[in-house]
Amino acid sequence: MEEHDLKRELEATLHARQEVGVELEPQLVERFVDRIDAEIDRRVDARLASRRPAHAGGMPITVPLGSLGIGIPLVGAAGGIAHLPGVIFACLAIVLVNLIYYLSNR
C-alpha cells in the first residue's frame, strides 16, 4: 500500500465515520489502525529482506578460526606419523571441509 492509498483509506474511513455514527466508530478506527499496522509490518519486512546478513557470501569468522584450532594439532600429528604426505593430506582435508561449508551456505 502506498502513501497515496493510505491517505485515500483515511479519507474513506473519516467519511464512513460520519455516515455510520458513534456506535460503529470504534470498529472503523480499529480497522484503519490494523491496516496501518499491516503496512508498517510489510515495509519493515521488505527492508529487512533487502539487507544481507553480515557474513552473507562468506563464512562467519568461527569457521576459519575453528579450522586453525583443529588444523594445527592435526597437521602436527599427521606430520609426525606420515611425514610430508600426511601434512599434505591433512591440509587438503581442512581446505575441503572449509570449501564444502562455504559452498553449502551460499
N, C-alpha and C positions, 0 to 999 in steps of 0.2 A: 504494500500500500504506500503510495507516495504522499508527500506533504499536501498536495492539492486534494487528494482523495480524503485525507483526514479532515481538512477544512470543510469539504463538502459533507462529510459524515457528521461533523459537529453542527453544521447549519441544519441538516435534516433532523438531528436529534433535538435541537432547540425548537424547531418548527413543530415537531411531533409533540414536544412537551407542552406547547401552547394549546394544541388541539385536544390532547387526552386528559389534561387536568392533573391535579395534585396527586390523585390516588395511584397513577401509573408512573409518576415521575421517578421514583427510586429505581424501577426496572429499566427505564430508559437510560438513566445515568449509569447504572451498573453495566448495562450492555455496551455503552460507549467506552467506559473505563476498561472493560475486558478487551475491546478491540484495540485500544491504545496499548494495553499490556502485551497483547499478541504481536503488535507491530514492533514494540521495543524488543521483545524476545527474538523476533525474526531478524531485526537489524543486528543485534548482538551476535546471534548465531552466524550470520553472514560474515560479520567482521572477524569472528574467531576462526571460521573456516578458511578465510583468506590468509590468515597468518600461518606460517610454518613453524613447527617445533624448533627449538634452539639447535638440536642436533640432527635435523632432517637432512637427508642426503649424506650423512656421515655416521660415525659411531659416537656414542657417549664416551667420555674420557675413561670410564671404568673398564671398558673392553681392552684398550691398549695397555693400560696400567696393570690389569689382571694378567694379560699375556706376558708382560715383562716379569711380573712377580712369580708366575709359574714357569715361564720360559728359562729364566736364569738357572735355577737348580736343575731343570730338565736337561738343558744343554750341557751343564757340568757333568751330570750323571751319564748322559749319552756319550760325551767325550771320554770319560774315564773308562767306560765299558767298551764302546765300539769305535773309539777314536774319531778320525775325521768323517767317515761315513755316518757315524752316529750323530755327530753335530749337524751335518747337512740334513739328515733325516728329521731331526728334532726341529731345526729351523724351518724346514719346509712344512712340517706339520703345524707349527704355530702360524705361519703365513696362511696356510689353507684354512684353518679354523677361523681366523680373522676375516678372510675373504668370504667364506660361506656366511658368516654372521652379517657382514656388510651387505652382501647381495640379498639376503633374506629379509633385511629391514629397509630396503629401498622403497 
